[in-house]
């Protein structure tokens, strides 16, 4: 009898790519997708371990799926928690049948804490995309030593894929929009010994194959003029910059480059080059030693620079990181007060920017019935454009923006769209 599987994915887009590759592997092994976890023979949880909140969500998901799985079904845990904690996770949660790290096939029944180099998720094939867009992971691991991040300890040093392998995956996905991701995307190719970096030729090659190519997770010091030009001329002038904070002393404590003044100047120079450019970033709130002056600097930066999209995350002390050794921890209550203040400010900015789009005519990619996106919105993390439900999924259409609801836009009309989106 043919076995079935269910995969539950938590965490970042890079985990979603890993899950897609697991799907491809399990299909090749003769398994079939289950309609829901309750009837699957193998239930897989692809976990996230970036911060404490993500780890708790992973544990809650594991226990929730254990409660509903069918009698005799195997519960397999993979992903960052499996790789980072291994036997510790297996011992703490006896409900788990198998803990499979990144190098272990998840269909095995006896892999508690095991690791293997024979199973490389990074270069496994994937099935055709089920949506008009798809993430493509171009590298694994990270060579940086940011003070708050434990990723290099369990994802390892950066390993960039060959351009031909990436392009083959892009072709197989048959998506209209490709979102390139990595832990340190702009450093793609630096580890291959063929030049300082290869992200620009990779992006140009992908652009020749799809309607849209989008880059996520760019370290600000690697945002070269060549890369800016490539993004601006791609038709998707969307800049996702990993800034984390703007206070110079706090960024030094984070072991990060830059400061608010440099960031603001770079963003302004890009806007002069491309006035329609959209910007996203994330910031850590409550990093050890963060003072009221540091917080005020971040508030001032957010208000003055007016990013289109922005996320704020409370500091999480991660074992094995530099930040875990620092004194002057910010009280949790104060951290959340600062978080709320920043979030309220950014929500107003984002809403105002969306209001400015009312009356404009835009080109959208229809992701699902009634839901589209312009190039200004990255899938899953930014707002959407609500469109007529009869518009064909996977098609481009030109629509008129008639209203804004916070981060989301409301559109009318459905003119077939061709050509540039700018």
N, C-alpha and C positions, 0 to 999 in steps of 0.2 A: 504494500500500500504506500502511495506517495505521501511523504511528510510535508507539512506546511510550516511556515514561519511568520513571525511578526517582529518588526524592529521598531522600537521606541527610541527616538533620538532627542537628546538634551544638549544644551549648550550652543556653541557658535556654528556659523556656516561651515567651518572646516569639518566639524563632526557630521554635518549633513552629507558632505562629500564622502566621508568614510562609510557612512551607512549605505549610500548608493553603491559603493564598491562591494560592501558585504552582500547587498541584494544581488548584484551580478554574480558573485561567487556562489551564493546559495542556489540561485537559479541554475548555474552551471553544474552544481552538485545534484540536481534533480529535485530540489525542493520547490514548492509553489507558495505564493503569497496567501496568507489567511485573510479572511474578511474582517476579522477582529481578533484581539489577543485571546479571548476566551476559548477559541476553537483551534488555536495554533499548537503544533507539536513542539516547536522551538520558539521561545519568547526571548528576544534579545533586547537588552537595555544598553544603549550607547551613551555612556555617562560623561558628565562634565565635572572637573575638579578645580576650576580656576579660582573660585573663592568659596568661602564657607557656605554661603547661601546656595550656590550651585551644587555643592556636595550634599547638602540636606535635601534639595529637590531630587537629586539622583537616588538617595536612599528612600525617600518617600515613594518615588516612582517604582523602585524595585519591590518594595513591600506591597504597594497597591496592585501591581501585576501578579505578584505571588498569590494574592488573595482571590484573583479571578481566573487564573490559568486552569486549564483542563487537567483532570487527574492524569498523571503520567507525563505531562508536558515538561520539557526541560527549560529552566530559567538560566539564561547565560548573561553575564555582565561583562561588557567590554568598554573600550574608550579610556579616557584619562584617569578615572578612579581606579580602574582595573590595572592600568599600567603603573600608576603611582603607588598604590597601596597593596596590590597583589594578595598575598596570603593573609594580611591583616584584614582586608575586606572579606575574604572568604570565611575567616574565623568569626568575624563579628556578625555576619549575616548567614547563618546556616541554611536559610531558605534558598540560597543560590546553589545551583547545581554545578556551575562552571564559571570561573573567572578567567577571561581570556584577554591578555594584553594585546597590543597592536600587532604583534607578530604571531598570533595564534589563531587558527581557524575557529570561528565561534560555534561551528557545528559539532566540534569534538565534545565528548562527554566527560573527559577526565583531565581538564586543563587548569585545575585550581592553582592559581599563582604561577603557572608555567609561562615561559617565553620561548620564542623560536624566531630564527631569522629567515625561515623559509616562506613566510607569508607577508608580503610587502603591500600593505594597503595603498601606498602612494601610487603605485604603477599598475594596479589591477584595473581591468576594464569595467565599464559601467553600462547599464542599459540606457536606452534612449530616454531623454528627459520626458517626464509626464506633464510638464508645464512649459510655457513659451520661453522661460528663462532657466538658467542653471548656474550653480557655483562650480568653479573648476579650481582645485587646489594645485598650485604650481610648485610648491616647495613644502617641506616638513621641517619642523624644528626652528631654532633661533640661536644666533651667535651673540646676542646682546646679553647684558647682565643687569637689567632694570631691577631696582631695589625691591620692588613689590611683587615680582613675577617669578613663579616656580616652574613655568613651562619648560625652560631648557633642561631642568633636572629630570623630566620624564619624557619629553619629546626629542631631546637630544639636540645636537648641532644642526645647522641648516643643511638640508639636502635638496638641491634644486633639481627638478625634472628636466630632461632634454626637451627642447622646443618641439621637436617632431612628435614626441610622446604627448605633449599637451595638445598640439594641434589635432592629432588623431582622436583624442578624447572629445575635443570640441566638435569635430565632424560627426562622431558617433552620437552625440547628444541631440543633434538636429534642433537646437534651440535658437531663438531669434535674438536673445540677449544672453551674453556670457559675463558672469561676475568672477573676476580673478581674485583669489584669496590666498593668503599665506600668513604665517606669524609675522614676517617682516617682508612684505611684498616687494617694496622698492629695491631690496637687496637681492632679488632673484638673479641667479647666475653668478653671484660673487664667489661662490664656493666651487665653481666648475673649472676654474683655471683658464677661462677663455676671454678674460677681460674683466673690468671692474664690476659691471652688471649688465644684464640683458633684458631688463623689463621693457624698455622701449621697443626693441625689435620684436619681442614677443607680443606686445600689445598691438603693434601694427599688423603683425601676421594674423592675429585673431580678428582684428577689424576687417580684414579682407574676406573673412568667412561668415561673419554674422552682422546683423543690423546694428547691434549695440554691444560695446564692450565697456565694462565698468571695473574700476580698481577699488578694493577695500583694504584698509590698514596700511597707510603710508607713513613711515617715520619722517618727521619734518626735515631733518638734515639731509635726507636723500631726495628731496623734492627739487631736482635740478631743473634748469631752464629747458633742457631737452625733453625731460619728462612732462613738464608743464605744457610745452608746445604740443606734445603728442596727445595729451589728454584733451586740450582745448580744440584740436583739429579732428578729434575722433567723432564729434557729434554728441558726446556725453561729457561735458565739462563739469564733472562731479568729483570733488576732492574730499576724500575721507582721510583726515589727518589725525594721527595718534599724538595728541598734545599732552594729555594727563594733568597738567597744571600750567600756571604762568609765572609763579613766584620763583625768581632765580635761586634763592637758598633751598627752597623745597625741591625744585627740580634737581639740584645737585645732590640732595639727600636721596632722591629717587634714582640717582645715577643716570640722569637723562640730559639730553642736549637742549639748549635753547632757553628762551624766556618770552614773556608776553609781548615785549616790544618787537623782537625778531619775528614772532609768529604773526603779529598784526601787520608788519611791513610786508611779509611774504604774501599774506592773503590780499592786501591792498594791491600789490603788484600784479597778482593774478586777475583781480577784478578789473584793473586797467587794461590788461591783455584781453580779458573776456568778461564784459560786464554781466553777462547772464550766468556766470559760474555759480554752482551750488556747493556749499561746504557743510561737512559733518565732522564732529569730533566727540571725544569722550574725556571726562575729567574724573580724577579720584578726589574724593572729599574726605578729610579727616586723616590724612597721612600723618604719621608721627612727627610732631614738631610743628604742625600747621598752626599758625597764629591768626589772630583776628586780622592783622595786616595782610597776611597771605590770602585769607578768605576775601578781604575787600578788593585785593588786586584781581582775583578771579572774577568777582562780581563786576568790576569795572570793565574787564576785558570782554566778558560775555555781552554786556550792555553796549559797548562801543563797536565791537567787531560784528555783531549780529549774524552769527552763523545760522544757516537754514535749519539745521538739525543738530541736536546735542544731547548726549547722555551723561548723567552724573551717577557715580557709584560710590557707596561707602567703602572706606578702606577695610580690607580683610587681611589680617596677619597670617602669612603663609609660612609654614615650617620650611626651614632651609633657605629663606631669603634674607637679604640684608635688612629689610624693614623690620623683620621679626626681632632683631637685636637692638632696635632703637628705643631710647627712652622718650619721655614726653608724649605718651599716648593721648590722643584726643578723647575726652569722655564721650560715650556713645550718644547720650542725649544731645550734646552740643553738635556732634557730627550730623545727626539727623536734622537738627535745626538748620544747619548750614545747607544741607542737601535740599531741604524743602524750599529755602530761600532762592537757591540757584534754579531749581526746577520751575518754580513759579515765574521767575524772570524769563527763562528760556521759553516756557510755554507761551508767554505773551509775545515774544519775538517771533516765534514760529507761526503763531496765529496771525500776526500782522503781515508777515511775509506771504502767507497763503491768501489773506484778504486782498493783497495787492494783485493777485492773479485773476481776480474776478473781472470778467469782461474780456479776457484774453482768449485767443484761439490756440490750442495746443495739440500736439500729436501724442497719442497714447498707444501703448501696447496693451492689449486686452489679456490680462492674466487668467481671469476666470469670469464666469457670467456676472456682469454688472460691476466688475472691478478692473480698472486700468491703471497705468502709471506713465507719467512723462519721464524724460531722462533725469528730472530733478529728484525722483524718489527711488531709492534702492529697495529691492524687494524685501519684504518681511520686517524691515527696521524703520522705514519712514512711513509717511502718510500714503494715501491712495487717492485715486480719482474715481468717483462713482459714476459709471456710465450706463447707457441703456443696456438692459440685460440681453437684448437680442443681438448685440454686436458679437461677431465671431471670435471665439477664444483663439489666441495666437495671431490675430490680425492687427495691423496698425490702423488707427482711425483718427481723423482730425475732428476735435470737438470744441465746443465753447464752454468756458467755465462760467457758471451762473451763480455759484454760492460757495462758501467755505464753512466747514464745521470743524473748528480747531485745526488739527493737522491735515484733515481730509478736504478734498474738493468735490463739488457736484458739477457734472457736465451735462450738456445737451447736444444733440446732433450726432451725425455719424457719416462724415465725408471720408471716403477712402483716402488714405494718406500715403504719399510717396515722397522720397527725397529727404533733405536735411530736416532735422528737428529744431534747429536754432532759428 
